[in-house]
Amino acid sequence: MGDVTEYIRRETDRFRDELFQFLAIPSVSARSEHDGDTRRAAEWLAERMREAGLEAEVLETEKHPVVLGEWRDAGRDAPTILVYGHYDVQPPEPLDEWTSPPFEPEVRDGRIYARGSADDKGQLFMHVKALEASLRAGGGLPVNVVVVAEGEEEIGSPNLVPFVEANRERLACDAVVISDSAMFDEGVPSLLFSLRGLAYFEVHVDAAKSDLHSGTYGGAVPNPATELARMLAGLHDESGRIRIDGFYDDVLDWDDATRESIRGLPFDEERFRREVGAPSLSGEAGYSVLERLWIRPTCEVNGLLSGYTGEGAKTVLPAKAMAKVSFRLVPDQTPERVAELFLSHLERVAPDGVRVRVEELHGGNPWRADPEGPLFDAASTALKEAFGRAPVLAGEGGSIPIVGDFERILGAKALLVGFALPGANMHAPDEWFPVENFERGIGALARLYEELARAL
């Protein structure tokens, strides 16, 4: 590892310059006006893989391409590691809340600020550079490697599962490694044992054929905004539990040891509150903040739209209202079952005089890992060497739906090891990634490949 470590140290400035080129490409998968940029990011990434020593292709899907990189010179008897990440990013809006432009990377106070720096371009690129260091300075790798980088994660990965199923033999592996998450805290690396799933909907409520004068018609014609607000307000009871019949039937009760382990982590709830800027914290009664974030399901209103929202007064009775509603799911819930329950609930509570229509946007299953075994042991060794302390076990409130699909289709266990930090503003203005973790993480990943060769 000495030569590899020295190579990483010597080339770190170049690595960062290349990352800035990657981050400057506005690969916003959700926006058709950025389709060309998204393809440009795929082509750019494929070229960096080739420079690192991998064979790389840009493979078409029905929308954005998959970049596939391969290095198989370790031989048939060596284990194969599949590295997954995504090169697409979230829309940057609201632009006026960014301190520096989202696609003009900038370092401030030891942080790289740019859209995609943490989620997931920065972390994906760390794998490419770790592979480069191992191949150029280490004389090769003790494992075969397949890199799958998609361009649709931020829109629900609609074409990735068909791609994996169609290329099952080519993607066959002994383990899947994903870096698309955060460490527990600064200087405290972590390994994930759970991810929440997702069920995401758009709820439309309409009544009259057009907006009406609220003085002439108000009080006689149903108001979709008011009725939708009532329906949304009724989704929770006073203790924070979700008020949908049958919603908790499939929720797994976690064992006491896991809950005690979570409660024993050095987590400061008051610091968490200050960082998010909320007057107080809330959630389901009877659970700590970390338990609410990691092992309990949620229902959130993600957006509301109705009536006149411009400057000044316009007294209208809106003809329609819309809300985006998401559920974060835990084992053993499924998005399909939650969709059934949510639609039945809305049918039951919808008032007379309005029409309700629900559109299912996308979803994904939750994931849970067994933290005992060679994958976690190998990662613990690599992280301890890079960061000077053993990692803690942590959950993640967000969703990476493909994790469970990889395990199901390829029959290989997944290892989730991330290097962002809490509060990195993923999906928000001023997204950032720590410079120190970029440098240390590349070394940790290079060591991880070696440890996996011993473990598998």
PAKE-760279 format. One record per residue (C-alpha): residue number from 1; x, y, z. Coordinates in steps of 0.25 Angstrom, whole numbers. Each point is the difference from the previous one (the first is absolute). Layout:
// residues N
    i      x      y      z
  NUM      X      Y      Z
...
//
This chain:
// residues 456
    i      x      y      z
    1      0      0      0
    2     12      9      2
    3      1      4    -15
    4    -15      1     -1
    5     -1     10     11
    6     12      8     -5
    7     -7      1    -14
    8    -13      5      7
    9      8     10      8
   10      8      5    -12
   11    -12      0    -10
   12    -11      6     10
   13      0     14     -7
   14     -2     -6    -13
   15    -11     -9      5
   16     -7     12      6
   17      2      8    -13
   18     -6    -11     -8
   19    -12     -1     10
   20     -3     15     -2
   21     -1     -3    -15
   22    -10    -11      3
   23     -8      9     10
   24     -1     11    -11
   25     -8     -9     -9
   26    -15      3      4
   27     -5    -14     -2
   28    -14      2      6
   29     -7    -13     -5
   30    -14      6      4
   31      1     11    -10
   32     -1     -3    -15
   33      8     13     -3
   34     12     -6      6
   35     -1    -14     -7
   36     13      5     -8
   37      7      3     12
   38     -4    -13      7
   39      6     -8    -12
   40     12      9      0
   41      3     -4     15
   42     -2    -15     -4
   43     11      2    -11
   44      9      8      9
   45     -1    -11     10
   46      3    -11     -9
   47     12      7     -5
   48      5      1     14
   49     -2    -14      2
   50      8     -4    -12
   51     11      9      5
   52      0     -7     13
   53      3    -13     -7
   54    -14     -6     -1
   55     -8     -4    -13
   56    -12      9     -1
   57    -13      2     -8
   58    -11      9      0
   59    -12     -9     -2
   60    -14      5     -4
   61    -13     -1      8
   62    -14      5     -3
   63      5     14      6
   64     13      3      5
   65     12    -10     -2
   66      7     -9      9
   67     16      1      1
   68      6    -14      2
   69     14     -1      4
   70      8    -14      1
   71     13     -5      5
   72      1    -15      0
   73     15     -3      0
   74      0     -6     14
   75     -5    -13     -6
   76    -11     -9      1
   77      3     -5     14
   78      0     14      6
   79    -13      6      5
   80     -7     11     -8
   81     -5     13      6
   82    -11      8     -6
   83      1     15      3
   84    -13      8     -2
   85     -2     15      0
   86     -7     10     -8
   87      4     12     -8
   88    -13      8     -1
   89     -4     10     10
   90    -12      7      6
   91     -5     13     -6
   92      8     12      7
   93    -12      9      3
   94     -2      9      8
   95     12      7     -7
   96      0     12      8
   97      3     -8     13
   98     13     -5     -5
   99     12      8      5
  100      8     -3    -13
  101     -6     -6    -13
  102     -4    -14      1
  103      8     -5    -12
  104     12      9      3
  105      8     -9     11
  106      6      8     10
  107      8     -3     13
  108     -4      8     13
  109      5     -4     14
  110      5    -14     -4
  111    -13     -3     -8
  112     -3     -2    -15
  113    -13      7     -3
  114     -7     -5    -13
  115    -13     -7     -4
  116      4    -15      0
  117     13      2      9
  118     -6    -10     10
  119    -12     -6     -7
  120      6     -7     -7
  121     11      5    -10
  122     10      2     10
  123     -1    -13      7
  124     -1     -8    -13
  125     12      7     -6
  126      8     -4     13
  127     -2    -15     -4
  128      6      4    -14
  129     12      6      6
  130      2    -11     10
  131      0    -10    -12
  132     10      9     -8
  133      9      1     12
  134      0    -16      2
  135      2     -2    -15
  136     11     10     -3
  137      8     -1     13
  138     -4    -13      6
  139      2     -8    -12
  140    -14     -5     -1
  141    -12     -5      9
  142     -2    -13      8
  143    -15      1     -4
  144     -7      1    -13
  145     -8     13     -1
  146    -13      4     -7
  147     -4     15      1
  148    -15      3     -3
  149     -3     15      0
  150    -14      4     -4
  151     -6     13     -4
  152    -14     -2      6
  153      1     -2     15
  154     -6     14      3
  155    -13     -4     -8
  156     -2    -13      6
  157      9     -9     -9
  158    -11     -4     -9
  159     10     -7    -10
  160     10     -6      9
  161     -7    -13      5
  162     -3     -4    -15
  163     15      3     -3
  164      5     -9     12
  165    -10    -11     -4
  166      4      1    -14
  167     15     -1      3
  168     -1     -9     12
  169     12     -9     -4
  170      9     12     -4
  171     -3      6     13
  172      2    -13      9
  173      8      4     12
  174      3     -5     14
  175     -3     14      7
  176     -6     13     -3
  177      7     13      5
  178     -8     13      0
  179      5     14      5
  180    -12      9      0
  181     -2      3     15
  182      6      7     11
  183      9     -3     12
  184     -6      1     14
  185      8     12      3
  186     13      8     -3
  187     11    -10      2
  188    -10    -11      4
  189     -1    -10    -12
  190    -12     -9     -1
  191     -6    -12     -7
  192    -15      0     -3
  193     -9    -11      5
  194    -13      5     -6
  195     -6      9    -10
  196    -15      5      0
  197     -8     -3    -13
  198     -9     10     -7
  199    -14      1     -5
  200     -2     14     -7
  201    -14      6     -5
  202     -6     12     -6
  203    -14      3      5
  204    -10      8     -8
  205    -13      6      5
  206     -9      8     -9
  207    -14      5      0
  208     -5     12     -9
  209      4      1    -14
  210      8     12      2
  211      5     10     11
  212    -12      7      6
  213     -2     14      7
  214      1     -4     15
  215    -11     11      3
  216    -10     -4    -10
  217      2    -15      2
  218      7     -2     13
  219     -8     -8     10
  220     -9     -7    -10
  221     11     -7     -9
  222     10    -10      6
  223     14      6      1
  224     10    -11     -4
  225     12      7      7
  226     -8     -1     13
  227     -5    -14     -2
  228     14     -5     -4
  229      6      7     13
  230    -10     -7      9
  231      4    -14     -7
  232     15      3      2
  233     -2      5     14
  234     -7    -13      4
  235     11     -9     -5
  236      6      1     14
  237     -5     -1     14
  238      4      8     12
  239     11    -10      4
  240      7      1    -14
  241     -6    -14     -5
  242     -5     -1    -14
  243    -15     -1      0
  244     -2    -10    -12
  245     -7    -13      4
  246     10    -12     -1
  247     12      9     -3
  248      8     -6     12
  249     -4    -15     -3
  250     13     -3     -7
  251     10      9      8
  252     11     -9      6
  253      2      2     14
  254     15      1      2
  255      7     -8     11
  256      4      7     13
  257     15     -2     -3
  258     -1      9    -12
  259     -8     10      7
  260     10      1     11
  261     11      1    -10
  262     -7     12     -6
  263     -2      7     13
  264     14     -2      4
  265      6      8    -12
  266      6     13      4
  267    -12      8     -6
  268     -3     14      5
  269    -15      3     -3
  270      2     15      3
  271     11      1     -9
  272     -8     -7    -11
  273    -12     10      3
  274      9     12     -1
  275      6     -5    -13
  276    -13     -1     -7
  277     -5     13      6
  278    -13     -5      5
  279     -6      6     13
  280     -2    -15      5
  281      0    -14     -5
  282    -12     -9     -2
  283     -4    -14     -4
  284     -6    -13      4
  285     -1      0     16
  286      8    -11      7
  287     12      0    -10
  288     13      8      1
  289      4      9    -12
  290      9    -10     -6
  291    -10    -11      1
  292    -10      9     -7
  293     10      2    -11
  294      5    -14     -2
  295    -10    -10      4
  296    -14      6      0
  297     -9      3    -12
  298     -4     14     -3
  299    -10      8     -8
  300      3     14     -5
  301     -6     11     -9
  302     11      4     -9
  303     -7     10     -8
  304    -13      8     -1
  305     -6      8    -11
  306    -14      7     -2
  307     -6     13     -3
  308      7     14     -1
  309     14      1      5
  310      5     12     -6
  311      2     14      5
  312    -11      7      6
  313    -15     -4      2
  314     -9     -8    -10
  315    -12     -5      7
  316     -2    -13     -7
  317     -7    -13      4
  318     10    -10     -7
  319     -5    -11     -9
  320     11    -10      3
  321     10     -3     10
  322     12     -9      0
  323     10     -6     10
  324     12     -9     -1
  325      0    -11     11
  326     11    -10      3
  327      1    -11     10
  328     13     -5      5
  329     -1    -15      2
  330      7    -10     10
  331      1    -15     -1
  332     -9     -7     -3
  333     -9     10     -7
  334     -1      1    -15
  335     -3     12     -9
  336    -11     -8     -7
  337     -7     -3     13
  338      1     14      5
  339     -6      5    -13
  340    -12     -9      2
  341     -2      5     15
  342      2     15     -4
  343    -10     -1    -11
  344    -10     -7      8
  345      2     11     11
  346     -2     11     -9
  347    -13     -6     -6
  348     -5     -1     14
  349      3     14      5
  350     -3      8    -13
  351    -12      9      2
  352    -11      1     -9
  353      0     11    -11
  354     15     -2     -4
  355      7    -10     -9
  356     13     -7      4
  357     10     -6     -9
  358     13     -6      5
  359     12     -2     -9
  360     11    -10      4
  361     14      6     -3
  362     10    -10      5
  363      4     -9     11
  364     10     -9      6
  365      1    -11     10
  366      8      2     14
  367     12     -8      2
  368      7     -6     12
  369     13     -7      2
  370      6    -10     10
  371     12      8      5
  372      8    -13      3
  373      9     -6    -10
  374     11      2     -9
  375     -5     12     -8
  376     -1      8     13
  377     13     -5      5
  378      8      4    -12
  379     -7     14     -1
  380      3      2     15
  381     15     -3     -2
  382      1     10    -12
  383     -8     11      7
  384      8     -1     13
  385     13      1     -7
  386     -4     12     -8
  387     -7      8     11
  388      7     -6     13
  389    -13     -6      6
  390     -9    -11     -2
  391    -13      3     -7
  392    -14      0      7
  393    -12     -6     -5
  394    -10      9     -5
  395    -14      1     -7
  396     -4      9    -11
  397    -13      7     -2
  398      1      2    -15
  399     -2    -10    -10
  400      9     -7    -11
  401    -11    -10     -6
  402     10     -7     -8
  403      8     -6     12
  404    -11    -10      2
  405     -1     -3    -15
  406     15     -3     -1
  407     -1    -10     11
  408    -13     -6     -6
  409      5     -1    -14
  410     15     -3      1
  411      0     -8     13
  412     11      9      6
  413      0      7     14
  414      1     15     -1
  415     10      9      8
  416     -4     15      2
  417     12      8      4
  418     -2     15     -1
  419      9     12      2
  420     -9     12      0
  421     -3      7     14
  422    -14      3      6
  423     -5     13     -4
  424      6     -1    -14
  425    -12      6     -6
  426     -3    -11    -10
  427    -12      4     -8
  428      2     14      5
  429      7     13     -3
  430     15      1      4
  431      2    -15     -1
  432     14     -3      5
  433     10    -11      2
  434     12      0      9
  435     14      2     -7
  436      6     -9     11
  437     -9    -11     -2
  438      2      0    -15
  439     15     -2      2
  440     -1    -10     11
  441    -12     -8     -6
  442      8     -3    -13
  443     10     -7      9
  444    -10     -7      8
  445     -7     -5    -13
  446     14     -5     -6
  447      2     -7     13
  448    -14     -6      0
  449      2     -7    -13
  450     12     -7      6
  451     -7     -4     12
  452    -12     -5     -8
  453      9     -9     -7
  454      5     -7     13
  455    -15      0      5
  456     -7     -6    -11
//
